[in-house]
Amino acid sequence: MRIDVEFTSLGASLCGWLLQPDVELAPAVVMAHGFSATRSMTIDKLAEAFCSAGFAVLLYDHRGFGASEGTPSRQVNAWVQTRGYLDAVAFLSQLDGVDPDRIAVWGDSLSAGAACVAAAINERIGAIVVQVPAFGASEPPIDTDGELFQELRSMVLSSDVLGCGGPVQGPLPVVSSDQIRHPSALKPLTAFRWFVEYGGTLDSNWVNDVTLSLEGWQPGLCGPHLRQPVLMLVAPQDEMARANPQVARAVFDSVRGPKEWYAIGGGHFGLLYHPSDLFSEARAVQLGFLRRWADGAMARSVAVATSHVTDTDALSQPAHCNRIRSFSQSSRAGEGD
């Protein structure tokens, strides 16, 4: 069953769909798309698969995008989008039929970083699933004492969060086929092809126009503060500058809880084409992870997760050489930080 729902974030009404399975007390997933994309652009198919597997799903449009309210409209502000995740989790946890102790967050591209930061702030979030995560073009600064993360946390929770990330860039197109005459926020031609195909549908509510408020956004700082089980699907040949796979690997290595890494082909947008083999592959991996988490097979930990896998780094493998690399505390009991 899918119903329209609304919840409030920073004074604006955010619109979404609630998908509820026929389960008495269901584990749940909060989902939002990356950058400026909207909920009907492929990830609704993932939400349906999660619901069919017994998960309640809240899939919503970011503040100022799609059907959601909020000014300034169509401004990509990662701090604001992180706040949206926190408000979505709070809303979902109060609904009948949802297990408030088993709520995961899901993100794609830019929203992957926002989902991770939200989970680091709210430790009641039970698990994290991210695909082609955009943690930045370069590794986050060293934060030995955690002070930089605390600053990030404070900014997300601040009453002045709408002002974060300036100076504002734009307005400019999200994508363009001609970067000389009409430069856009996202440069690769693969971005243009995907957004035009899926955003061009009648019911997408997507607009090829955006402003950017992302200056100083460093989501990778949250890595050492994640204790929940984490799944990262990363494309070794990702063409988007902010989705640097080496940076994603550095963030993954810093995560202190149970974690799984999966290398997937197709670059940044391959797994977002539906139907496709890559979409089906990503769906199967994510469902397997969520089922194991919901069944209690992956306990969160406060100790540093240490790899018990000794094979070659997945980033050095060909795109078709996909694998899951699992990290858990059960095989490292007694090892300290």
C-alpha positions in Angstrom: 0.0 0.0 0.0 1.3 3.5 -0.9 -0.1 6.6 0.5 0.8 10.3 0.2 2.3 11.8 3.4 3.7 15.1 4.5 6.0 16.1 7.3 7.6 19.3 8.4 11.3 20.2 8.1 12.5 23.7 8.8 9.0 25.2 8.6 8.3 23.6 5.2 6.0 20.8 4.3 8.0 17.9 2.7 6.0 15.5 0.5 6.5 11.9 0.1 5.1 8.4 -0.2 4.7 5.9 2.6 4.8 2.3 1.4 3.6 -0.1 4.1 3.9 -3.9 4.0 1.4 -6.3 5.5 3.6 -6.7 8.6 2.6 -6.0 12.2 5.7 -4.1 13.2 7.9 -3.5 10.2 11.5 -2.4 9.9 11.7 0.7 7.9 13.8 2.7 5.4 13.9 6.5 4.8 14.9 7.3 1.2 15.6 10.6 -0.7 17.2 11.0 -4.1 20.5 12.6 -4.9 21.2 16.3 -5.8 18.1 17.7 -7.5 16.4 14.4 -8.6 12.9 13.6 -7.4 11.3 10.5 -5.9 9.8 9.2 -9.1 13.1 9.1 -10.9 14.0 5.3 -10.5 14.3 5.0 -6.8 10.6 4.5 -6.4 11.2 1.1 -8.0 13.7 0.3 -5.2 11.2 1.5 -2.6 8.6 -0.9 -4.0 11.1 -3.8 -3.8 12.0 -2.9 -0.2 8.3 -2.8 0.7 7.6 -6.2 -1.0 10.4 -7.6 1.1 8.6 -6.5 4.3 10.1 -3.0 4.9 8.0 0.1 5.4 9.5 2.9 3.3 9.3 6.7 3.5 10.4 8.1 0.1 10.3 11.9 -0.1 11.4 14.9 -2.1 14.1 17.1 -0.6 13.0 20.5 0.7 12.4 22.9 -2.3 12.4 20.0 -4.8 9.7 18.0 -6.5 6.4 18.3 -4.7 8.0 19.5 -1.4 7.7 23.1 -0.3 10.5 25.3 1.0 12.4 28.5 -0.1 14.6 29.1 -1.7 13.2 26.7 -4.2 15.5 24.2 -5.9 18.6 25.1 -3.9 20.9 22.2 -3.2 22.0 22.7 0.4 23.5 19.5 1.9 23.1 20.7 5.5 19.4 21.3 4.9 19.0 17.9 3.2 20.6 16.3 6.2 18.2 18.0 8.4 15.4 16.6 6.2 16.6 13.1 6.9 16.6 13.7 10.6 13.0 15.1 10.4 11.9 12.2 8.2 13.2 9.6 10.7 11.5 11.4 13.5 8.2 11.4 11.6 8.5 7.8 10.5 9.3 6.6 14.0 5.9 7.8 15.3 3.8 6.0 12.8 1.8 2.9 13.6 3.1 -0.3 12.2 6.7 0.9 12.1 9.4 -0.4 14.5 11.1 2.7 15.8 14.2 0.7 16.8 14.7 -0.6 13.2 14.9 2.4 10.9 17.6 2.6 8.2 18.5 5.5 6.0 19.2 5.3 2.2 21.0 7.8 0.0 22.3 8.1 -3.6 25.2 10.4 -4.7 25.0 13.7 -2.8 22.2 12.4 -0.5 24.4 9.5 0.4 26.7 11.8 2.3 23.7 13.5 3.9 22.3 10.2 5.0 25.6 9.2 6.6 25.9 12.5 8.5 22.3 12.1 9.7 23.1 8.6 11.1 26.2 10.0 12.8 24.1 12.6 14.5 21.2 10.4 15.4 22.4 7.1 16.7 18.9 5.7 16.8 19.2 5.2 13.1 19.8 1.5 12.8 21.6 1.1 9.4 22.9 3.0 6.4 22.7 2.1 2.7 24.4 4.3 0.2 25.0 4.0 -3.5 27.6 5.9 -5.6 28.2 8.1 -2.6 29.5 11.7 -3.2 31.8 12.3 -0.2 33.8 14.9 -2.1 36.5 15.2 -4.8 39.2 14.9 -2.1 39.5 13.3 1.3 38.1 15.2 4.3 40.6 17.0 6.5 42.2 15.2 9.4 39.9 15.4 12.4 41.7 13.5 15.2 39.8 15.0 18.1 36.4 15.1 16.3 36.1 18.9 16.5 35.4 19.3 12.8 32.6 16.8 12.9 31.1 18.5 16.0 31.1 21.7 14.0 29.3 20.0 11.1 26.8 18.5 13.6 26.2 21.9 15.1 25.6 23.5 11.7 23.1 20.8 10.7 21.1 21.3 14.0 21.4 25.1 14.0 18.4 27.4 13.5 20.6 29.1 10.9 21.1 26.0 8.8 19.4 27.6 5.8 22.3 29.9 5.5 25.0 27.2 5.4 27.1 26.6 2.4 27.4 30.1 0.9 28.2 31.9 -1.2 25.3 30.6 -3.3 26.2 29.6 -6.9 23.7 30.0 -9.8 21.1 29.8 -10.9 22.3 27.4 -13.5 21.1 24.3 -15.3 21.5 21.0 -13.5 22.7 19.4 -16.8 23.6 20.6 -20.3 24.8 19.0 -23.5 26.9 22.1 -24.2 29.3 23.1 -21.4 30.8 25.9 -23.5 27.6 27.8 -24.2 25.5 26.6 -21.3 27.6 25.4 -18.4 25.8 23.3 -15.9 26.1 22.1 -12.3 26.8 18.5 -13.4 29.2 18.3 -16.3 29.4 14.7 -17.6 27.3 13.8 -20.6 26.1 10.7 -18.7 24.4 13.1 -16.2 22.7 14.9 -19.0 21.4 11.7 -20.6 20.0 10.3 -17.3 18.4 13.5 -16.0 16.8 14.3 -19.3 15.4 10.8 -19.7 14.0 10.4 -16.2 13.4 14.0 -15.3 11.6 14.6 -18.6 8.7 12.3 -17.7 5.4 14.0 -17.0 5.1 13.1 -13.4 8.7 13.7 -12.2 8.3 17.3 -11.0 12.0 17.8 -11.9 13.2 21.1 -13.2 16.5 21.6 -15.0 17.4 24.6 -12.8 19.3 24.8 -9.5 21.3 26.9 -7.2 24.1 25.5 -5.1 25.0 26.0 -1.5 27.7 23.5 -0.9 30.8 25.4 0.1 32.6 23.6 2.9 30.4 20.5 2.8 32.6 17.6 4.2 30.3 14.6 4.8 33.3 12.3 5.1 34.0 13.7 8.5 31.2 11.5 9.9 33.0 8.2 9.1 34.6 7.6 12.5 31.3 8.4 14.2 29.3 5.8 12.5 28.6 2.7 14.7 25.6 1.4 12.7 26.0 -1.3 9.9 26.9 0.4 6.7 26.6 -0.8 3.1 28.5 1.2 0.4 27.9 0.5 -3.3 30.7 2.3 -5.1 31.4 2.5 -8.9 35.2 2.2 -9.4 34.9 4.1 -12.7 32.6 6.8 -11.3 32.8 9.9 -13.5 31.3 12.5 -11.1 34.0 14.6 -9.4 32.3 14.6 -6.0 31.8 10.8 -6.1 35.5 10.0 -6.1 35.8 6.3 -5.3 39.1 6.7 -3.6 37.5 9.2 -1.2 34.6 6.8 -0.6 37.1 4.1 0.2 38.9 6.4 2.7 35.5 7.2 4.4 34.6 3.5 4.4 37.9 2.6 6.1 37.2 5.2 8.8 33.8 3.7 9.7 33.9 2.0 13.2 30.9 -0.2 12.9 30.1 -3.3 10.8 30.4 -2.4 7.2 30.2 -3.9 3.7 31.7 -2.6 0.5 30.4 -3.6 -3.0 32.0 -2.5 -6.2 29.5 -2.1 -9.1 30.0 -1.3 -12.7 28.2 1.3 -14.8 29.7 4.5 -13.5 27.6 6.9 -11.6 24.3 6.5 -13.4 24.4 2.9 -14.6 22.5 1.4 -11.6 19.8 4.1 -11.9 18.5 2.8 -15.2 15.4 0.7 -14.8 14.9 -2.0 -15.9 18.5 -3.0 -16.2 20.9 -5.7 -15.0 22.8 -3.1 -12.9 19.6 -2.0 -11.2 18.7 -5.6 -10.4 22.2 -6.2 -9.1 22.1 -3.2 -6.8 18.6 -4.1 -5.6 19.6 -7.6 -4.7 22.7 -6.5 -2.8 20.8 -3.8 -0.9 17.9 -6.2 0.0 20.3 -8.8 1.2 22.0 -6.3 3.5 18.8 -4.9 4.8 17.4 -8.3 5.6 20.5 -9.3 7.5 20.3 -6.1 9.5 16.6 -6.3 10.2 17.0 -9.9 11.3 19.6 -8.9 13.9 22.5 -10.5 12.1 24.7 -7.3 12.3 25.1 -5.8 15.7 26.3 -2.2 15.9 29.7 -1.8 17.6 31.7 0.8 19.4 35.0 -0.7 18.5 37.0 -0.2 15.4 36.0 -2.6 12.6 38.9 -4.5 11.3 38.9 -6.4 8.0 39.2 -10.1 8.0 39.4 -10.1 4.2 42.9 -10.2 2.7 42.1 -10.0 -1.0 43.1 -7.2 -3.3 41.4 -3.9 -2.8 38.1 -3.8 -4.7 38.9 -0.4 -6.2 41.7 -2.0 -8.2 39.5 -4.6 -9.7 37.8 -4.3 -13.1 34.3 -2.9 -13.0 32.8 -6.4 -13.6 34.7 -7.9 -10.7 32.1 -7.1 -8.1 32.3 -8.4 -4.6 31.0 -7.8 -1.2 33.6 -7.2 1.5 32.2 -7.7 4.9 33.6 -6.3 8.1 32.2 -7.3 11.5 33.2 -7.3 15.1 32.4 -10.9 15.8 35.7 -12.1 14.4 37.6 -9.5 16.3 36.2 -9.7 19.8 38.5 -8.3 22.4 40.4 -5.9 20.0 40.5 -2.3 21.2 40.4 1.0 19.4 
